[in-house]
């Protein structure tokens, strides 16, 4: 009986951990992030870098950001380019939106 409870507990913990890792930006709202992305015209810089299609910057083979933490860091760096001071919630929203391209888990 004790062994069965340990197995059940382990299984539940693994399920919870898997579910939590499935979304790296659980507090973010992708729709709100998309609105911020459009409001601040974030693709303005990306378009010039990528020859007109700024969204390609997220899917290029040599992209600079390869982790959720790296994406959060990049959003902080880019905020200065668009003269924005994103709150932590806005940063999570932007990251949730951009994760449509990055597909971090």
ZIBEL-V250381 format. One record per residue. PSI is psi as a letter, one per 30 degrees, with the letter a starting at -180 (none if undefined). OMEGA is omega as a letter, one per 20 degrees, with the letter a starting at -180 (* if undefined). Layout:
psi=PSI omega=OMEGA
psi=PSI omega=OMEGA
//
This chain:
psi=e omega=a
psi=e omega=r
psi=e omega=r
psi=e omega=r
psi=e omega=r
psi=e omega=r
psi=e omega=r
psi=e omega=r
psi=e omega=r
psi=e omega=r
psi=e omega=r
psi=e omega=r
psi=e omega=r
psi=e omega=r
psi=e omega=r
psi=e omega=r
psi=e omega=r
psi=e omega=r
psi=e omega=a
psi=e omega=a
psi=f omega=a
psi=f omega=r
psi=j omega=a
psi=f omega=a
psi=i omega=a
psi=f omega=r
psi=f omega=a
psi=l omega=r
psi=j omega=a
psi=e omega=a
psi=e omega=r
psi=e omega=r
psi=e omega=r
psi=e omega=r
psi=e omega=r
psi=e omega=r
psi=e omega=r
psi=e omega=a
psi=e omega=a
psi=g omega=r
psi=h omega=a
psi=f omega=a
psi=f omega=r
psi=e omega=r
psi=e omega=a
psi=e omega=a
psi=e omega=a
psi=e omega=r
psi=e omega=a
psi=g omega=r
psi=h omega=r
psi=e omega=r
psi=i omega=a
psi=f omega=a
psi=f omega=r
psi=f omega=a
psi=f omega=a
psi=f omega=a
psi=g omega=a
psi=l omega=a
psi=f omega=a
psi=h omega=a
psi=l omega=a
psi=f omega=a
psi=k omega=a
psi=g omega=r
psi=l omega=r
psi=e omega=r
psi=e omega=r
psi=e omega=r
psi=e omega=r
psi=e omega=r
psi=e omega=a
psi=e omega=r
psi=e omega=r
psi=e omega=r
psi=e omega=a
psi=f omega=a
psi=e omega=r
psi=e omega=r
psi=f omega=a
psi=g omega=r
psi=h omega=a
psi=l omega=r
psi=i omega=a
psi=k omega=r
psi=l omega=r
psi=e omega=r
psi=e omega=r
psi=e omega=r
psi=e omega=r
psi=e omega=r
psi=e omega=r
psi=e omega=r
psi=e omega=r
psi=e omega=r
psi=e omega=a
psi=f omega=r
psi=f omega=r
psi=e omega=r
psi=e omega=a
psi=e omega=r
psi=h omega=r
psi=k omega=r
psi=none omega=*
//
